[in-house]
Structures are given as C-alpha cells and as structure tokens.
Amino acid sequence: MSIHSSPLGQAGARDTGGMSTYLRGLAGALGQAGHRVDIFTRAAAPGPEEIRAISPNVRLVQPDDGLGPLNKEEIYPHCPAIADSIDAFRIRAKITYQVIFSHYWLSGCVGRILQQRWKTPHLVMFHTLGRAKNEACSAENEPRLRLEEEEKLASESDRIIVAAEQEKIKILGYYDLPEERVKVIPCGIDRDLFRPLDRAEAKRQLGFDREKIILFVGRIEPVKGLDLLIRAVAKLPADDNYRLIIVGGDERSSALIAKLTKIAFETGIAGKITFQGLVEHEQLPLYYNAADVTAVTSYYESFGLASLESIACGTPVVAGPVGILPELITSVDKGRLGYLVKGRSPESWAATIHQALTRPEVIRAEEIDRKLASFSWTEAAARLAGYAF
C-alpha cells in the first residue's frame, strides 16, 4: 500500500518520486509472475470507491474513507479510519490477503493495524528514513513523531525491505534488529524505455543542440542538495558552454525554487539554468539522452534511481557516495559509468562535472548490460516472493 502517494502520480512531484516507480515496476513483475496485487492509496478527491486495473493481475484500489482531501502531514491521526476503509473493501470483495507490503512510514502505520486485525505478515519499506534525512541535511526537519513511528515499525513488522546495502547498514545501526530481518531488493529498470538514443537528435528535440547539458532529475527538496549543484555549476569554465536542466518539482516546490533561483542570480548563472518542472515518465529517456552528465548531489538517498536510469541511457553520473552509488560506480567503473565525489565542496564537484563533460569516451552497450544485469523487476519480484511467501 502507498497511502499518501499514488503510484500513478508524476515523478518529481513533492510526494511522488522513486517510490512510485518502484511500486509500479515491482507490482507489474509480481503480476506477470502470477501473483495478484492490490495497491491501496487514497483518492485525490472525495468520491465513490474506485478500482482500476493497471497491469495484468494488478489493481489500484482507492476506498472511500470519508475523510476528503488530506495533505501528507494531516494523514497520521486518520490511519485507523483509513485501515477501516481498506478492511471494509476486503470484506465486501471476500479477499484474504497473504501479505501486507507497506511503503513509507504512514502506510506502515495503516499496515500495522491491518497486520494485527488480519494476522497477516507485514513487510515495510521506508524508502527514506526521517532520522537519516535529519542527520544528513540540517535543512531537513522531519518530526519526532515520524522518527518514533519508524522505530516502532522497524521493531514490530515481520520484515524490512530496503533497496541498497547502505540503507540496510543504516537501519541495523539505528535499531536493535537481527540482520536477517532486513532484506535488500534493489530497484529494477525498464530497459525497453531507458536505453541509448541518438544524443544529437535528443538535444535537438529539446532545443539544446549547441549546449552541454548537466541534468538533475528528482523532487525539489533540501536533501537533494540543489544549492550545492548550482554553486558547483557556477564554478565551471565559461567555455564549457553548459546548461543545467532541473527536472522535477510542482507548485508546492515554488518556495524552494525561489531560493535556488536567488542563488543562481547571486552566482551569476541564472541564464544558464532551466527549471523544467514535471516531465512524464515516458519522456525522461529523452532528457537523459540529451544530457552529457547527470548530477546527483543528494545528502542522502535510500537508492538513487535517477543514476540507474541515466546509465541505462548511456549518460555518465556524477554523484556522492549515497544509496546504490557506491555499488553502481566502483573503482572498475570510475570514469566510464561516472564519478563519485567525496565531500560537499563546490570546487570538487565543479572539477568532477567538468571532467565528465569533457570525457572523450562513451558508455558502451556491453558496459550498460553488464552493470545493469541484476537490476531487473523480474528478479526483484522473485526475491520478494521468496521473502514473503
């Protein structure tokens, strides 16, 4: 279940990111394997219960909980009512669920109620940890309630699923858990969608045919470190002829975008930055292919899906050692698939981005296939089924 965010929402909105991609990809692969999956989420507007088939054996279910529109921050007190609406649906549909898989801590709180009521195994995937965000980025201020509930869920759920080994290490360090309770299931990737295209043609289609493109893809929030990215880009040599394209953000990101725009003016590069806003998932490969490098300046990532998508399109990554990145860009792959930057000095990031922009080699198809062979939704679904059933 994904209570606060529909998996069909646009990637890059404030509450819609890699989690939505994860849910769609994993649920689709489970359905293809013959499992029946119902994904529960809240409706964006009041109305009758809605059931929608989104792929073979997979349905999106939006029960009418009678609560009307709620912001994410308003959901927690209503978790019992939301659980009641899901249980009422189950009773009407005469379904017995074998596993509850909750995504994000709010869904976990609903899933815990149903776990106790149904006596059903409960798996939780936090996607991000409030404690990790607060520790990594001083501008983040996740509430104590979230931190306390994540600790309870870590203790009370049957299994915790994470997408990267680094996230497993964090959870084991934060909570007193046996190691076997935490299982790693990496994100998969749609290789039919995310694949190399003609770079010059992609640039032409987006109107950037004479510029080198530095790309960011993700939500606009402090933990993503976009202030560092702008300050680093401002230190690039002028003859790099670059443009920074920031894909993501919705109307609720306007205050932070205004702060980032101010930094861009202060550093003298406002004319070299495009805030592209939300882009349909199917259009993202065009941006990755038009880019010369994808930058991941996050203070913290539980996975880092944009890195995977970029490399699948043949575009190198410059990133910090967060999420999956230390596994994705090893010493063998450095300079071929991308570069890891230690620390948060704009000068270091600028030097590495410049190195990526001027690299003569391209990522070969066989390198992409080798590196991404294990990042498959089919394999992720098989692993989950092995842990859950």
C-alpha positions in Angstrom: 0.0 0.0 0.0 1.0 3.6 -0.7 -1.4 5.7 1.3 -0.1 9.2 0.9 1.0 9.0 -2.8 -0.5 7.3 -5.8 2.0 5.2 -7.8 0.4 6.7 -10.9 1.4 10.2 -9.9 4.0 12.1 -11.9 7.6 11.5 -10.8 9.3 14.6 -9.4 6.2 16.0 -7.6 6.7 16.6 -3.9 5.2 13.3 -2.8 5.9 11.3 -5.9 9.4 10.0 -6.7 11.3 6.8 -6.9 8.8 5.1 -4.6 6.1 5.3 -7.3 8.4 3.8 -9.9 9.3 1.1 -7.5 5.7 0.2 -6.8 4.7 0.1 -10.5 7.7 -1.9 -11.6 7.6 -4.4 -8.7 3.8 -4.9 -8.7 3.9 -5.3 -12.5 6.5 -8.0 -12.3 4.6 -9.8 -9.4 1.5 -9.8 -11.6 3.4 -11.2 -14.5 4.6 -14.0 -12.2 1.0 -14.9 -11.4 0.6 -13.1 -8.1 -2.5 -10.9 -7.6 -1.7 -7.5 -6.2 -4.0 -4.8 -4.9 -2.2 -1.4 -4.4 -4.2 0.8 -1.9 -3.9 4.5 -2.0 -6.1 7.5 -1.0 -8.1 9.2 -3.7 -7.1 12.8 -4.5 -10.7 13.9 -4.2 -13.7 12.7 -2.4 -15.9 10.2 -4.3 -17.0 6.6 -4.5 -14.6 3.7 -4.2 -12.5 3.3 -7.3 -10.9 0.1 -8.6 -8.6 0.3 -11.6 -6.6 -2.4 -13.4 -3.2 -1.0 -14.1 -1.4 -4.2 -15.4 -2.1 -7.9 -15.5 -3.2 -9.1 -12.1 -2.5 -5.6 -10.6 -5.2 -3.2 -9.4 -5.1 0.3 -7.9 -7.8 0.4 -5.2 -9.0 3.7 -3.7 -11.6 3.0 -1.0 -13.8 5.9 0.2 -12.6 6.6 3.7 -14.9 9.6 4.0 -12.1 11.9 5.0 -11.8 14.1 1.9 -8.5 15.6 0.7 -5.6 15.5 3.2 -2.1 16.7 2.9 0.6 14.2 3.8 1.2 15.9 7.1 -2.5 15.5 8.0 -2.8 11.8 7.5 -1.4 10.2 10.6 -4.3 10.8 13.0 -6.6 9.2 10.4 -4.7 5.9 10.0 -7.4 3.9 11.9 -10.1 5.2 9.6 -8.1 4.5 6.5 -7.4 1.0 7.8 -11.1 0.5 8.4 -11.9 1.5 4.8 -9.4 -1.0 3.4 -10.8 -3.7 5.7 -14.3 -2.9 4.6 -13.2 -3.3 0.9 -11.6 -6.7 1.7 -14.8 -7.9 3.4 -17.0 -6.8 0.5 -14.7 -8.3 -2.0 -14.3 -11.5 0.0 -10.5 -11.4 -0.3 -7.9 -12.9 2.0 -4.5 -11.2 1.6 -1.4 -13.3 2.3 1.0 -10.4 2.7 0.8 -6.7 3.5 3.6 -4.7 2.0 3.6 -1.0 3.2 5.6 1.8 1.6 6.7 4.8 3.6 6.0 5.2 7.3 2.5 6.4 7.0 1.5 3.3 5.1 3.3 1.3 7.7 1.1 2.7 10.4 -2.0 1.7 8.5 -0.5 -1.7 7.6 0.3 -2.3 11.3 -3.4 -2.0 12.2 -4.3 -4.5 9.4 -1.5 -6.8 10.4 -3.0 -7.1 13.9 -6.5 -7.4 12.6 -5.8 -9.9 9.8 -2.9 -11.8 11.5 -1.1 -11.4 8.2 2.7 -11.0 7.7 3.6 -7.3 7.4 6.6 -6.1 5.2 7.7 -2.4 5.4 9.8 -0.4 3.1 10.5 3.1 4.4 12.0 4.4 1.1 13.6 7.2 3.2 14.3 7.4 6.9 13.4 10.5 8.8 16.4 10.1 11.1 18.8 9.7 8.1 17.4 12.8 6.4 17.8 14.9 9.6 21.3 13.7 10.2 22.4 14.2 6.6 20.9 17.6 5.9 20.5 20.3 8.5 17.7 22.0 6.4 15.5 18.9 6.8 13.3 18.8 9.9 11.4 15.5 10.0 9.2 15.4 13.1 9.8 13.4 16.2 6.5 11.5 15.5 7.9 10.1 12.3 11.1 9.0 13.9 9.3 7.3 16.7 6.9 5.5 14.4 9.7 4.4 12.1 11.4 2.9 15.2 8.2 1.1 16.2 7.6 -0.2 12.7 11.2 -1.5 12.5 10.6 -3.4 15.7 7.0 -4.7 15.0 7.0 -5.5 11.3 7.9 -9.0 10.1 10.5 -7.9 7.6 12.0 -4.6 6.4 12.8 -4.3 2.7 15.5 -1.9 1.5 16.8 -1.1 -2.0 20.5 -0.7 -1.2 23.1 -2.3 1.1 23.9 1.1 2.5 20.3 1.5 3.7 20.4 -1.9 5.4 23.5 -0.8 7.3 21.8 2.4 8.4 18.7 0.5 9.7 20.8 -2.1 11.5 22.8 0.8 13.1 19.7 2.7 14.1 17.6 -0.1 15.5 18.3 -3.2 17.5 17.3 -5.8 14.9 18.7 -9.2 13.8 20.3 -8.9 10.4 18.0 -11.4 8.8 15.0 -9.2 9.4 16.3 -6.6 6.8 16.4 -7.7 3.2 17.8 -5.9 0.1 15.8 -5.8 -3.0 17.3 -3.3 -5.5 15.1 -1.3 -7.9 14.7 -2.7 -11.3 14.6 -0.7 -14.5 12.6 -0.8 -17.7 15.4 -1.3 -20.3 12.9 -1.0 -23.2 12.1 2.5 -22.1 15.5 3.6 -20.7 18.0 2.9 -23.4 20.5 4.9 -25.5 19.2 7.1 -28.2 20.9 9.5 -30.7 22.3 12.2 -28.4 22.4 14.9 -31.0 18.8 14.2 -32.0 17.6 14.2 -28.3 19.3 17.6 -27.8 17.7 18.9 -31.0 14.3 17.8 -29.9 14.7 19.6 -26.6 16.2 22.7 -28.1 19.6 22.3 -26.5 21.7 21.3 -29.6 24.5 23.8 -29.0 24.9 23.3 -25.3 26.4 20.7 -23.0 23.6 19.6 -20.6 24.0 18.9 -16.9 20.9 17.1 -15.8 19.2 16.8 -12.4 16.1 14.6 -12.1 14.1 14.3 -8.8 12.0 16.0 -6.2 12.8 19.6 -5.2 13.6 19.4 -1.5 16.6 20.4 0.7 18.0 16.9 1.0 18.6 16.8 -2.8 21.4 19.3 -2.4 20.5 21.5 -5.4 22.1 24.5 -3.8 25.4 22.7 -3.9 24.8 21.8 -7.6 24.1 25.4 -8.6 27.2 26.7 -6.7 29.3 24.0 -8.3 28.0 24.7 -11.8 28.8 28.4 -11.3 32.5 27.5 -11.0 32.7 25.7 -14.3 34.8 27.3 -17.1 32.7 29.6 -19.2 33.9 27.9 -22.4 32.2 24.7 -21.2 29.0 26.1 -22.8 26.8 24.3 -20.4 23.1 24.4 -19.3 21.8 23.0 -16.1 18.4 21.3 -16.6 16.4 20.6 -13.4 13.6 18.2 -13.9 11.1 17.9 -11.1 9.1 20.0 -8.7 5.4 21.1 -8.7 3.5 24.1 -7.3 4.4 23.1 -3.8 8.1 23.4 -4.6 7.8 27.1 -5.5 9.3 28.5 -2.3 12.4 26.3 -2.6 12.7 27.0 -6.3 12.6 30.8 -5.4 15.6 30.2 -3.0 17.5 28.3 -5.7 16.8 31.0 -8.3 18.2 33.6 -5.9 21.4 31.5 -5.5 21.6 31.3 -9.3 21.4 35.1 -9.6 23.9 35.6 -6.8 26.4 33.3 -8.6 25.7 34.9 -12.0 24.3 31.8 -13.8 20.6 32.4 -13.7 20.5 32.4 -17.5 22.1 29.0 -17.7 19.5 27.2 -15.6 16.2 25.8 -16.7 13.7 24.7 -14.2 11.8 22.2 -16.4 9.2 21.2 -13.8 7.4 17.8 -14.0 8.1 15.6 -17.0 6.1 12.5 -17.9 7.9 9.3 -17.0 7.9 8.2 -20.7 9.7 11.4 -21.7 12.5 11.1 -19.2 14.7 9.0 -21.5 14.8 11.9 -23.9 16.3 14.1 -21.2 18.8 11.5 -20.1 19.9 11.0 -23.7 20.2 14.7 -24.3 22.3 15.2 -21.2 26.1 15.0 -21.1 26.1 14.2 -17.4 23.5 13.5 -14.7 24.3 15.1 -11.3 23.2 13.5 -8.0 24.1 16.0 -5.3 21.9 14.5 -2.6 22.9 14.5 1.0 21.0 11.2 1.3 19.4 8.7 -1.0 17.9 5.4 0.0 18.6 4.1 -3.6 19.1 6.8 -6.3 17.0 5.6 -9.2 18.0 8.5 -11.5 21.6 7.2 -11.6 20.4 3.8 -12.8 18.1 5.4 -15.5 20.9 7.7 -16.6 23.5 4.9 -17.1 20.9 2.8 -18.9 20.6 5.7 -21.4 24.4 5.8 -21.8 24.9 9.1 -19.8 27.5 9.1 -17.1 26.7 10.1 -13.5 28.5 12.5 -11.1 27.3 11.7 -7.6 28.1 11.5 -3.9 28.5 8.1 -2.2 24.9 7.7 -1.3 22.3 4.9 -1.8 23.3 2.5 -4.5 26.0 4.7 -5.9 29.0 3.1 -4.2 27.8 -0.3 -5.6 27.0 1.2 -9.0 30.2 3.1 -9.6 33.1 1.0 -8.3 36.8 1.6 -8.9 36.4 -0.5 -12.0 33.6 1.7 -13.4 35.0 5.1 -12.3 35.4 7.4 -15.3 33.4 5.0 -17.5 30.0 5.0 -15.9 30.6 8.0 -13.8 32.4 9.5 -10.8 31.9 9.6 -7.1 32.6 12.9 -5.3 33.5 12.8 -1.6 32.6 15.8 0.5 30.5 18.8 -0.4 32.9 21.4 -1.8 31.5 23.2 -4.8 35.1 23.3 -6.2 35.4 19.5 -6.1 32.0 19.0 -7.6 32.8 21.5 -10.4 36.1 19.8 -11.2 34.4 16.4 -11.5 31.5 17.7 -13.5 33.9 19.4 -15.9 35.8 16.1 -16.2 32.6 14.3 -17.1 31.6 17.0 -19.6 35.0 16.7 -21.4 35.4 12.9 -21.3 36.0 11.6 -24.8 34.7 8.1 -24.3 31.0 6.9 -24.4 29.4 4.2 -22.3 29.4 1.1 -24.5 26.3 -1.0 -24.7 28.1 -4.1 -23.3 29.1 -2.0 -20.2 25.5 -1.0 -19.7 24.3 -4.6 -20.0 27.0 -5.8 -17.6 26.3 -3.2 -15.0 22.5 -3.3 -15.0 22.0 -7.1 -15.5 21.0 -7.5 -11.8 18.6 -4.5 -11.8 15.5 -6.3 -13.0 11.9 -6.0 -11.8 11.5 -9.7 -12.6 14.4 -10.6 -10.2 13.1 -8.1 -7.6 9.7 -9.8 -7.7 11.2 -13.2 -7.3 13.2 -12.1 -4.3 10.2 -10.5 -2.7 8.1 -13.7 -3.2 10.9 -15.7 -1.7 11.0 -13.5 1.4 7.2 -13.1 1.7 5.5 -16.4 1.0 
